[in-house]
Amino acid sequence: MSPQSIRHATEVDIPRMATINTSVFLGDRDKVKSAEEWMTCWLKAYPLYHYFVVEINGLVVGYAGWQMHGGFQRAEPVIELDQLGVDKAYQGQHLGPELMRHSIDELTRWVQSKNERIESHVTFVVWAYTLNFNAMNAYAKLFADGVRGSRLQFGDRAESMLRWRRPIIRPIREQD
């Protein structure tokens, strides 16, 4: 089953996104109002933070949250995948990878429209629990530079950072 649409999230999407969040992540487990409050804060932080949703037949079945790092005019923009959640009933249908690819394309276009200083690429990163083999496998297919770092996080659970430096072709600049 392919998605009907992938788009930027709006406030109307927050309750459904929070329901997905509380069913697939431990942080707000079964605390939908808390997840709604948290996600509303991030939605209002646009353009520092970008949410995308995937819909099937008008129902939001997944979301991705991306955070910009280090300012909007960096020569090497860095954008981090903060969360990717897909409703359990829709997992295994490749919606997560499709949502990531689509949102990366959108974010690349957006950052290029805002930043004339990009020199050669936009860097996309994601941190994932090292022993979450499903997530690591899915991320490794897209974050093609592979594991570029590690840390102990949240109760000494090992996390790995995967990276993709997406090349950007810019017109040659006129010399002054």
Backbone bond lengths (Angstrom), bond angles and torsions (degrees), N, CA, C in turn:
res aa  C-N    CA-C-N  psi(-1)  N-CA   C-N-CA  omega(-1)  CA-C   N-CA-C  phi
1 M - - - 1.456 - - 1.523 107.89 -
2 S 1.319 116.84 126.27 1.455 119.51 179.34 1.519 109.96 -100.48
3 P 1.331 116.25 154.85 1.464 119.02 -176.58 1.517 111.62 -68.42
4 Q 1.304 114.18 146.83 1.455 120.13 174.62 1.521 108.98 -71.62
5 S 1.332 115.85 -42.04 1.457 118.71 179.64 1.525 111.23 -159.24
6 I 1.317 113.96 153.57 1.458 122.80 171.61 1.522 105.39 -127.60
7 R 1.327 115.86 129.50 1.460 119.95 -174.71 1.524 110.07 -153.73
8 H 1.339 115.47 169.68 1.461 120.20 171.88 1.528 108.60 -63.88
9 A 1.314 115.98 142.14 1.460 121.38 178.10 1.519 110.52 -76.13
10 T 1.331 115.57 155.15 1.460 122.79 173.53 1.527 107.90 -125.82
11 E 1.333 116.13 173.33 1.471 120.06 -179.89 1.521 112.33 -58.28
12 V 1.315 117.48 -31.52 1.462 121.72 179.61 1.534 110.75 -61.49
13 D 1.327 117.47 -27.66 1.465 122.27 -177.35 1.529 113.42 -80.53
14 I 1.322 117.66 -17.27 1.467 121.25 -172.08 1.534 113.24 -56.26
15 P 1.337 121.22 -47.27 1.473 118.79 -179.26 1.533 113.10 -57.72
16 R 1.314 117.26 -42.01 1.466 119.75 -179.81 1.533 110.47 -70.22
17 M 1.323 117.59 -40.37 1.462 121.12 177.10 1.525 110.35 -61.66
18 A 1.334 116.70 -41.43 1.470 120.78 179.76 1.522 110.98 -65.41
19 T 1.311 117.20 -37.23 1.470 120.38 177.01 1.527 110.23 -62.74
20 I 1.317 116.74 -43.25 1.472 120.13 177.11 1.522 109.65 -63.59
21 N 1.330 116.33 -46.07 1.463 121.38 -179.38 1.525 111.75 -54.83
22 T 1.314 116.42 -47.84 1.467 119.53 -174.74 1.520 112.79 -72.65
23 S 1.314 116.90 -15.66 1.464 118.88 178.42 1.525 112.73 -93.13
24 V 1.341 117.56 -20.57 1.474 118.95 -176.24 1.525 114.48 -114.18
25 F 1.343 118.29 -14.39 1.457 120.66 179.52 1.524 110.11 -119.36
26 L 1.319 115.72 152.70 1.459 120.77 -178.08 1.527 113.86 -78.16
27 G 1.315 118.19 -29.80 1.458 122.08 -171.38 1.510 115.43 -50.09
28 D 1.305 117.24 -53.84 1.465 121.66 -178.39 1.524 111.22 -111.38
29 R 1.302 117.00 25.10 1.470 122.07 -175.75 1.530 111.37 -37.59
30 D 1.320 116.01 116.92 1.469 123.80 176.69 1.528 113.54 63.06
31 K 1.314 119.34 18.78 1.471 123.61 178.26 1.533 108.11 -118.59
32 V 1.317 116.39 71.06 1.458 121.62 -173.02 1.524 111.77 -59.94
33 K 1.324 119.13 -42.94 1.474 120.83 -178.87 1.529 111.15 -61.67
34 S 1.315 116.94 -39.18 1.463 120.65 177.19 1.529 110.51 -63.99
35 A 1.324 116.76 -44.06 1.465 120.65 178.17 1.528 110.95 -63.46
36 E 1.328 116.85 -40.28 1.468 120.23 177.85 1.527 111.03 -60.65
37 E 1.326 116.61 -43.99 1.463 120.46 179.86 1.521 110.91 -62.19
38 W 1.338 116.08 -46.88 1.461 121.30 179.50 1.521 111.48 -60.61
39 M 1.328 116.01 -47.05 1.467 120.30 -176.83 1.530 111.50 -69.37
40 T 1.315 117.59 -32.88 1.461 120.79 176.47 1.526 110.35 -63.87
41 C 1.322 116.64 -40.43 1.473 120.10 177.18 1.520 110.43 -58.98
42 W 1.328 117.32 -46.59 1.458 120.73 -179.50 1.530 111.53 -67.37
43 L 1.332 117.50 -39.19 1.464 119.81 178.16 1.527 110.43 -59.88
44 K 1.331 116.35 -39.66 1.464 120.95 -179.73 1.530 112.10 -74.42
45 A 1.306 117.62 -11.43 1.465 121.47 178.77 1.533 112.27 -84.00
46 Y 1.332 117.32 2.69 1.459 120.76 176.03 1.527 109.19 -54.43
47 P 1.315 120.16 135.21 1.451 130.30 11.30 1.535 115.06 -94.72
48 L 1.318 116.79 6.61 1.460 119.13 175.06 1.530 110.63 -62.81
49 Y 1.328 115.86 -32.04 1.463 121.78 -177.22 1.522 108.26 -131.34
50 H 1.319 116.80 135.83 1.464 122.79 -179.75 1.528 109.21 -122.69
51 Y 1.322 116.30 124.31 1.464 122.06 172.13 1.524 109.20 -103.91
52 F 1.317 115.21 138.88 1.453 122.47 172.54 1.520 108.00 -124.47
53 V 1.322 116.23 148.58 1.469 120.71 175.79 1.520 109.24 -125.79
54 V 1.331 114.36 153.72 1.462 121.75 171.88 1.520 106.40 -114.96
55 E 1.333 115.25 132.62 1.454 121.69 -178.85 1.520 110.17 -118.45
56 I 1.313 115.56 145.87 1.456 122.45 169.31 1.523 106.03 -128.10
57 N 1.321 115.63 123.60 1.466 121.57 -178.30 1.533 111.77 49.82
58 G 1.341 116.06 41.91 1.455 121.61 176.29 1.523 115.64 80.29
59 L 1.324 118.21 -0.99 1.463 122.12 -179.86 1.524 109.60 -103.03
60 V 1.335 116.72 125.48 1.461 120.39 174.76 1.527 108.15 -68.54
61 V 1.338 115.78 120.08 1.466 120.57 -177.69 1.525 112.31 -116.54
62 G 1.320 116.63 -2.20 1.456 120.15 178.01 1.519 110.60 -169.34
63 Y 1.328 114.41 163.04 1.462 119.50 179.49 1.523 109.23 -151.43
64 A 1.330 114.51 159.13 1.466 121.97 173.79 1.517 107.71 -136.27
65 G 1.329 116.30 139.25 1.455 122.41 176.56 1.514 109.62 -118.88
66 W 1.319 116.76 127.29 1.459 123.61 -177.38 1.522 109.76 -121.75
67 Q 1.335 116.02 135.35 1.459 121.11 179.55 1.519 110.50 -114.88
68 M 1.353 114.97 133.77 1.463 121.55 175.47 1.525 107.86 -81.99
69 H 1.321 117.01 141.05 1.465 121.21 179.38 1.531 110.39 -121.07
70 G 1.323 115.61 137.90 1.458 121.66 166.95 1.507 117.19 80.65
71 G 1.310 118.75 16.87 1.457 120.16 177.73 1.515 112.47 99.18
72 F 1.324 115.45 165.22 1.460 120.74 -174.43 1.524 113.41 -92.59
73 Q 1.323 118.29 -7.05 1.465 120.25 -175.91 1.529 112.77 -117.33
74 R 1.294 117.78 26.34 1.467 120.74 179.00 1.520 110.78 -69.71
75 A 1.315 116.22 144.71 1.461 120.34 174.12 1.529 110.47 -66.48
76 E 1.339 116.25 -25.49 1.464 121.44 176.13 1.536 108.25 -128.19
77 P 1.332 117.87 85.36 1.460 119.82 179.77 1.531 111.31 -61.65
78 V 1.329 115.67 141.82 1.463 121.70 177.94 1.524 107.66 -122.10
79 I 1.328 115.12 126.73 1.460 121.89 -179.17 1.524 107.64 -127.39
80 E 1.339 115.49 125.56 1.465 120.76 -175.32 1.527 111.55 -107.94
81 L 1.325 115.58 131.03 1.458 120.41 170.65 1.518 106.98 -74.68
82 D 1.318 116.40 110.73 1.456 122.01 -175.87 1.518 111.06 -87.38
83 Q 1.325 117.09 -42.41 1.459 120.94 179.31 1.513 109.98 -149.02
84 L 1.311 114.47 144.67 1.456 122.52 172.33 1.519 105.97 -137.60
85 G 1.314 116.88 116.16 1.459 120.95 -179.13 1.510 110.80 -129.38
86 V 1.335 116.20 133.37 1.457 122.31 176.74 1.520 107.61 -126.47
87 D 1.323 115.92 131.63 1.461 122.27 177.12 1.535 109.03 -48.97
88 K 1.320 115.78 135.30 1.467 120.41 -176.72 1.524 112.37 -55.74
89 A 1.321 117.74 -33.87 1.465 121.00 -179.60 1.525 112.60 -68.77
90 Y 1.338 117.43 -15.55 1.462 121.61 -177.47 1.527 112.88 -114.59
91 Q 1.323 117.38 3.84 1.460 120.16 178.79 1.531 109.60 -69.47
92 G 1.324 115.18 154.50 1.455 120.98 179.82 1.512 113.82 83.74
93 Q 1.330 117.84 7.08 1.463 121.62 -179.62 1.532 112.02 -109.98
94 H 1.322 116.65 15.08 1.469 124.10 177.05 1.528 112.59 65.72
95 L 1.320 116.72 23.44 1.463 119.90 177.82 1.521 111.57 -71.63
96 G 1.335 118.04 -37.52 1.457 121.40 178.66 1.515 112.20 -59.53
97 P 1.339 118.25 -53.66 1.468 118.76 178.24 1.531 113.24 -60.84
98 E 1.340 116.85 -38.22 1.460 119.11 178.71 1.531 110.59 -65.93
99 L 1.328 116.97 -40.33 1.465 121.74 177.27 1.523 110.35 -63.54
100 M 1.328 117.43 -42.60 1.468 120.11 178.54 1.526 110.71 -62.90
101 R 1.336 117.59 -49.16 1.473 120.36 -178.74 1.526 111.20 -58.94
102 H 1.322 116.35 -47.25 1.467 120.18 -178.47 1.533 110.81 -62.71
103 S 1.330 116.74 -46.40 1.464 118.60 -177.50 1.526 111.27 -68.73
104 I 1.316 118.35 -34.25 1.475 120.47 174.84 1.523 110.20 -61.89
105 D 1.321 117.22 -43.54 1.471 120.00 177.39 1.527 110.64 -60.59
106 E 1.324 116.92 -46.29 1.465 121.03 179.85 1.530 111.06 -62.80
107 L 1.333 116.71 -44.58 1.464 120.29 -179.52 1.523 111.44 -65.48
108 T 1.310 116.93 -37.34 1.467 120.23 178.00 1.524 109.91 -62.88
109 R 1.327 116.75 -46.37 1.470 119.56 177.96 1.536 110.91 -62.05
110 W 1.344 116.00 -42.64 1.458 119.86 -178.13 1.523 110.98 -62.57
111 V 1.341 116.61 -49.57 1.466 119.04 -176.44 1.528 110.57 -66.32
112 Q 1.321 118.17 -33.88 1.460 119.92 176.20 1.529 111.31 -65.75
113 S 1.321 117.63 -35.43 1.466 120.31 -179.97 1.529 111.80 -71.33
114 K 1.325 117.75 -22.10 1.465 122.32 -177.43 1.524 113.59 -100.95
115 N 1.320 117.24 -15.08 1.463 120.14 -168.97 1.524 110.40 -134.37
116 E 1.313 116.40 107.24 1.468 120.56 177.79 1.529 111.92 -87.85
117 R 1.330 117.23 0.26 1.465 120.81 -176.58 1.530 113.89 -94.86
118 I 1.314 118.17 -2.46 1.468 120.12 -179.98 1.519 108.55 -58.55
119 E 1.321 115.50 127.67 1.459 119.25 -176.25 1.523 113.37 -89.68
120 S 1.328 118.20 -43.97 1.460 117.31 -175.59 1.519 115.01 -150.63
121 H 1.338 118.05 -19.04 1.460 118.44 -175.41 1.527 110.83 -164.43
122 V 1.329 114.05 164.85 1.456 122.65 169.43 1.517 105.34 -113.69
123 T 1.332 116.74 133.22 1.458 120.90 -178.58 1.523 109.84 -99.08
124 F 1.320 115.52 126.57 1.464 122.70 175.18 1.520 107.74 -111.04
125 V 1.336 116.14 133.03 1.469 120.80 179.36 1.528 109.71 -131.87
126 V 1.318 114.59 158.05 1.460 121.93 173.32 1.524 107.69 -147.61
127 W 1.330 115.81 139.26 1.461 122.06 172.33 1.525 107.49 -103.63
128 A 1.323 116.73 133.81 1.469 121.00 179.55 1.516 109.18 -140.24
129 Y 1.330 115.66 148.54 1.463 118.96 174.44 1.523 108.56 -59.45
130 T 1.305 115.67 125.41 1.459 122.08 -174.94 1.526 112.18 -56.77
131 L 1.322 117.47 -35.50 1.466 120.37 -178.41 1.526 113.05 -90.19
132 N 1.323 117.61 6.57 1.461 120.98 172.80 1.531 106.48 -88.68
133 F 1.326 115.08 82.67 1.459 120.97 -171.32 1.528 112.61 -63.24
134 N 1.325 118.28 -32.94 1.465 120.06 178.23 1.522 110.40 -63.86
135 A 1.331 116.61 -47.66 1.467 120.03 179.66 1.524 110.70 -65.75
136 M 1.323 117.02 -46.10 1.467 120.09 -178.71 1.532 110.71 -59.58
137 N 1.312 117.40 -40.98 1.459 121.32 179.01 1.526 111.04 -64.59
138 A 1.330 116.63 -44.70 1.466 120.07 179.95 1.525 111.22 -64.74
139 Y 1.332 116.90 -44.05 1.459 120.36 -178.39 1.528 111.63 -68.14
140 A 1.335 117.44 -37.20 1.462 121.02 -176.95 1.524 112.15 -61.81
141 K 1.312 116.99 -27.23 1.472 120.01 -179.97 1.520 112.03 -72.04
142 L 1.316 117.41 -26.64 1.454 120.66 -177.60 1.525 112.70 -105.15
143 F 1.318 116.97 -40.43 1.467 121.48 -179.67 1.527 106.92 -85.97
144 A 1.338 114.10 79.31 1.453 123.20 -163.77 1.523 115.54 -68.46
145 D 1.330 119.22 -15.08 1.465 119.98 177.52 1.520 111.23 -77.23
146 G 1.329 116.90 -8.91 1.458 121.79 177.84 1.509 113.41 78.23
147 V 1.320 115.10 -163.92 1.464 121.58 -178.60 1.520 108.92 -71.03
148 R 1.334 116.00 125.49 1.463 121.61 -177.10 1.515 112.93 -121.34
149 G 1.341 116.64 3.90 1.456 120.08 178.91 1.515 110.22 -178.74
150 S 1.326 114.96 167.54 1.467 119.86 177.05 1.526 109.01 -149.77
151 R 1.338 115.39 161.16 1.458 121.74 178.75 1.522 108.54 -159.49
152 L 1.326 114.60 161.70 1.461 120.27 170.18 1.510 106.73 -97.76
153 Q 1.296 116.69 131.72 1.455 121.04 -173.07 1.521 109.76 -142.20
154 F 1.295 116.70 151.87 1.460 123.13 171.12 1.523 113.14 40.97
155 G 1.315 116.08 83.25 1.457 120.86 178.62 1.512 113.02 74.58
156 D 1.313 115.99 31.40 1.464 122.07 178.40 1.527 114.08 62.04
157 R 1.310 116.62 29.25 1.462 120.10 174.04 1.522 108.48 -84.82
158 A 1.315 116.35 130.26 1.460 121.06 -178.51 1.528 110.31 -71.48
159 E 1.331 114.91 133.79 1.456 121.50 174.30 1.520 108.64 -121.83
160 S 1.318 115.28 148.72 1.457 122.36 175.82 1.515 108.74 -118.94
161 M 1.337 115.57 141.99 1.452 120.82 176.33 1.519 108.87 -102.42
162 L 1.312 114.68 125.38 1.458 120.55 174.25 1.517 108.04 -105.63
163 R 1.330 116.59 148.86 1.464 121.02 -174.01 1.520 110.41 -136.52
164 W 1.331 114.26 149.33 1.460 121.19 168.66 1.513 107.38 -138.02
165 R 1.311 115.93 118.43 1.461 121.26 174.85 1.525 106.57 -93.26
166 R 1.328 115.72 97.87 1.456 121.29 -175.92 1.521 109.62 -80.11
167 P 1.335 116.63 118.98 1.466 119.21 -179.09 1.525 111.96 -64.62
168 I 1.323 114.53 143.58 1.457 122.58 177.33 1.520 107.54 -122.29
169 I 1.303 115.86 127.86 1.458 119.79 176.65 1.516 106.97 -100.88
170 R 1.313 114.74 118.54 1.469 121.34 -179.11 1.525 108.55 -113.62
171 P 1.318 116.59 151.38 1.474 118.69 174.30 1.534 109.61 -63.18
172 I 1.287 115.61 149.08 1.458 120.10 177.21 1.523 108.21 -64.90
173 R 1.331 114.89 131.73 1.466 120.83 -178.33 1.524 110.45 -79.88
174 E 1.294 114.19 142.47 1.481 119.80 175.14 1.521 108.59 -70.04
175 Q 1.323 117.18 138.94 1.443 122.04 174.88 1.520 109.74 -82.58
176 D 1.320 116.11 136.76 1.476 119.78 179.54 1.506 111.39 -76.50
